[in-house]
Amino acid sequence: MSQEQEQEQDPSKNKILASLLNQARERFYPGLELVKMPLGEVLYSPDKQINHVYFPTTAIVSLLNVMESGASAEIAVVGNEGIVGISLFMGGETTSSWAVVQSEGYAYRLSGRLLKKEFFRAEKLQRLLLRYTQSLITQMAQTASCNRHHTVDQQLCRWLLLSLDRLPSNELRMTQELIANMLGVRREGVTEAAGHLQKAGLIQYSRGKITVIDRKGLEERVCECYQVVKRETDRLMKDNEVD
């Protein structure tokens, strides 16, 4: 991003931080640090101590499971609707999955110590973060079902729509190899699926950049998994202001 774009960053561009009002904001905001999130950066890896949480504003983070063989699959995505690092307030301190930046941008980082202090002192904040965690679990469960029962075309549509919901534009920078790693499928399968969507006039793909031309068309083509996750997230995160 340019210097001008960096200056335009604001904590309220993250929906959880935007829910903080008055006193809660006064306690939280001084501890926030704006950090750049380059594509591919690893925020957490298995069994490593988690010391910070991240509130993405323009970046998207993938939560990944990686097998001993090196094969991987995305279990959830986190963008401006959420927080990366739920293990800190759930009491685990570590995680068995990876957190990797899927789409570069910015996020606000907060120390785990401050987050836990506020989590245990403020009932409304606790309720907000637990409801977000429930929405994340819904996304993980639906992703597992989608990967098992739906076509690569449908999975790619779901992945694109979930990413678009968390981005300020209709463009994503992502190679087909990385998408294949996210979906846990062969690269040839992603190439074929992307070709179908491009031929249908829904997307345009070129040199690692995907431009969504017809979002409505993607929504008509996607499986039910996208709407299940979106409805549950909207329901759980509605009217959650914290003071």
C-alpha positions in Angstrom: 0.0 0.0 0.0 1.0 3.6 -0.5 1.9 6.0 2.3 -1.5 7.7 1.7 -3.3 4.4 2.0 -1.4 3.5 5.2 -2.5 6.8 6.7 -6.1 6.0 5.9 -6.0 2.9 8.2 -8.3 3.1 11.2 -9.0 0.6 13.9 -12.8 0.9 13.3 -12.3 -0.7 9.9 -12.1 -4.0 11.9 -15.7 -4.8 13.0 -14.7 -6.1 16.4 -12.7 -3.0 17.2 -15.5 -0.9 15.7 -17.8 -2.4 18.4 -15.8 -0.9 21.2 -17.3 2.3 22.6 -16.1 5.0 25.0 -14.3 3.4 27.9 -13.6 0.1 26.2 -12.1 2.1 23.3 -10.0 4.2 25.6 -8.5 1.0 27.2 -7.9 -0.8 23.9 -6.8 1.7 21.3 -3.6 2.9 23.0 -2.3 -0.7 22.9 -3.0 -1.2 19.2 -0.1 -1.3 16.8 -0.7 -1.0 13.0 1.4 -3.6 11.2 1.8 -4.4 7.5 0.8 -8.0 6.6 2.8 -9.2 3.5 1.5 -12.1 1.5 2.7 -15.4 2.9 3.7 -14.1 6.3 3.3 -16.7 9.1 1.7 -15.3 12.1 1.4 -18.5 14.1 2.7 -22.0 13.7 1.8 -25.2 15.6 2.8 -25.5 19.3 4.5 -22.0 19.3 3.5 -19.6 22.1 1.0 -17.0 21.0 1.9 -13.6 22.3 -0.3 -11.3 20.2 -3.7 -11.2 18.5 -4.4 -9.5 15.2 -7.4 -7.5 14.1 -7.2 -7.4 10.2 -8.5 -4.3 8.5 -7.4 -4.8 4.8 -5.5 -8.1 5.1 -7.0 -11.6 5.0 -5.5 -14.4 7.1 -5.9 -18.1 6.3 -6.0 -20.7 9.1 -4.4 -23.9 7.7 -3.9 -27.5 8.7 -0.7 -28.9 7.4 0.0 -32.7 7.2 3.3 -34.4 7.7 3.5 -34.9 3.9 3.4 -31.1 3.5 -0.2 -31.2 2.1 -2.4 -28.4 3.4 -6.0 -27.3 3.6 -7.6 -24.1 4.7 -10.0 -24.5 7.6 -11.1 -20.8 7.9 -10.4 -17.3 6.7 -10.3 -14.2 9.0 -10.6 -10.7 7.7 -12.0 -7.3 8.8 -14.8 -9.1 10.6 -12.7 -10.8 13.1 -9.6 -11.6 15.2 -6.7 -13.9 14.7 -5.5 -15.7 17.8 -8.6 -17.0 19.6 -6.4 -19.5 21.5 -5.2 -16.7 23.8 -8.6 -16.0 25.3 -9.8 -19.6 25.0 -7.1 -20.7 27.4 -5.0 -22.7 24.9 -2.0 -20.3 24.4 -0.9 -22.4 21.4 -2.6 -23.9 18.3 -2.2 -26.9 16.1 -2.9 -24.9 12.9 -1.0 -22.3 11.0 -2.1 -18.7 10.5 -0.7 -17.3 7.2 -1.5 -14.1 5.4 -3.6 -14.9 2.3 -4.1 -11.4 1.0 -1.7 -8.7 1.9 -2.8 -5.6 3.7 -2.8 -4.2 7.2 -3.9 -5.3 10.7 -3.8 -4.0 14.2 -1.7 -6.0 16.7 -2.5 -6.2 20.4 -0.5 -7.9 23.2 -2.1 -11.1 24.5 -1.6 -9.9 28.0 -3.8 -6.8 27.4 -6.4 -8.8 25.6 -6.7 -11.4 28.3 -7.0 -8.7 31.0 -9.9 -7.1 29.1 -11.5 -10.4 28.3 -11.8 -11.4 32.0 -12.8 -8.0 33.2 -15.5 -7.0 30.7 -18.5 -9.3 30.3 -19.7 -7.7 27.1 -16.3 -8.0 25.4 -16.2 -11.7 26.5 -19.6 -12.2 25.0 -18.5 -10.6 21.7 -15.3 -12.6 21.4 -17.1 -15.9 22.2 -19.8 -15.2 19.7 -17.1 -14.5 17.1 -15.5 -17.8 18.1 -18.8 -19.6 17.5 -19.0 -18.1 14.0 -15.5 -19.2 13.3 -16.3 -22.8 14.4 -19.3 -22.7 12.0 -17.0 -21.7 9.2 -14.6 -24.5 10.0 -17.3 -27.1 10.2 -18.9 -25.9 6.9 -15.5 -25.8 5.2 -14.9 -29.5 6.1 -18.3 -30.5 4.7 -17.8 -28.4 1.6 -14.4 -29.9 0.9 -15.8 -33.4 1.3 -19.1 -33.1 -0.7 -18.8 -30.3 -3.2 -17.0 -29.8 -6.5 -13.8 -27.7 -6.9 -15.8 -25.2 -8.9 -18.2 -24.7 -5.9 -15.3 -24.6 -3.4 -13.6 -22.0 -5.5 -16.7 -19.9 -5.7 -17.1 -20.1 -1.9 -13.5 -19.2 -1.3 -13.8 -16.2 -3.7 -17.0 -14.9 -2.1 -15.6 -15.3 1.5 -12.5 -13.3 0.4 -14.5 -10.6 -1.4 -16.6 -10.1 1.8 -13.3 -9.2 3.6 -11.7 -6.9 0.9 -12.4 -3.3 -0.2 -12.2 -4.2 -3.9 -13.1 -7.0 -6.3 -9.5 -8.0 -6.9 -7.5 -10.7 -5.3 -3.8 -11.4 -5.8 -3.3 -15.1 -5.5 -1.6 -17.8 -7.6 -3.4 -20.9 -8.6 -0.8 -22.9 -6.6 -1.6 -21.1 -3.4 -5.4 -21.5 -4.0 -4.8 -25.2 -4.5 -3.0 -25.3 -1.2 -5.8 -23.4 0.5 -8.5 -25.7 -0.8 -6.4 -28.9 -0.4 -6.8 -29.9 -4.1 -4.5 -30.4 -7.0 -3.4 -27.3 -8.9 -4.8 -28.8 -12.1 -8.2 -28.9 -10.4 -8.0 -25.1 -9.6 -6.8 -24.3 -13.1 -9.8 -26.1 -14.6 -12.3 -24.6 -12.1 -10.9 -21.1 -12.7 -11.2 -21.7 -16.4 -14.9 -22.6 -16.1 -15.6 -19.4 -14.1 -13.6 -17.3 -16.5 -15.4 -18.8 -19.5 -18.7 -18.1 -17.8 -17.7 -14.4 -17.5 -17.7 -14.5 -13.7 -14.0 -13.8 -13.2 -10.9 -12.7 -15.1 -7.6 -14.4 -14.1 -4.2 -13.2 -15.2 -0.7 -13.5 -13.7 -1.7 -14.1 -10.1 -4.6 -11.6 -10.1 -8.2 -12.6 -10.0 -10.8 -9.9 -10.8 -14.4 -10.8 -10.0 -16.6 -9.4 -12.8 -19.9 -10.9 -11.8 -20.4 -11.4 -8.1 -24.1 -12.3 -8.5 -23.1 -15.0 -10.9 -20.8 -16.5 -8.3 -23.5 -16.4 -5.7 -25.8 -18.3 -8.1 -23.2 -20.9 -8.8 -21.8 -21.4 -5.2 -23.0 -24.3 -2.9 -25.1 -23.6 0.2 -21.9 -23.4 2.4 -21.2 -19.8 1.7 -24.7 -18.6 2.8 -24.7 -20.9 5.8 -21.5 -19.2 7.1 -22.5 -15.7 6.1 -25.9 -16.0 7.8 -24.5 -17.4 11.0 -21.7 -14.8 11.2 -24.2 -11.9 10.5 -26.5 -13.3 13.2 -23.9 -13.7 15.9 -22.1 -10.4 15.3 -25.2 -8.3 15.2 -25.7 -5.6 17.9 -22.5 -6.4 19.9 -21.4 -2.9 21.1 -19.0 -3.0 24.0 -18.5 -0.2 26.5 
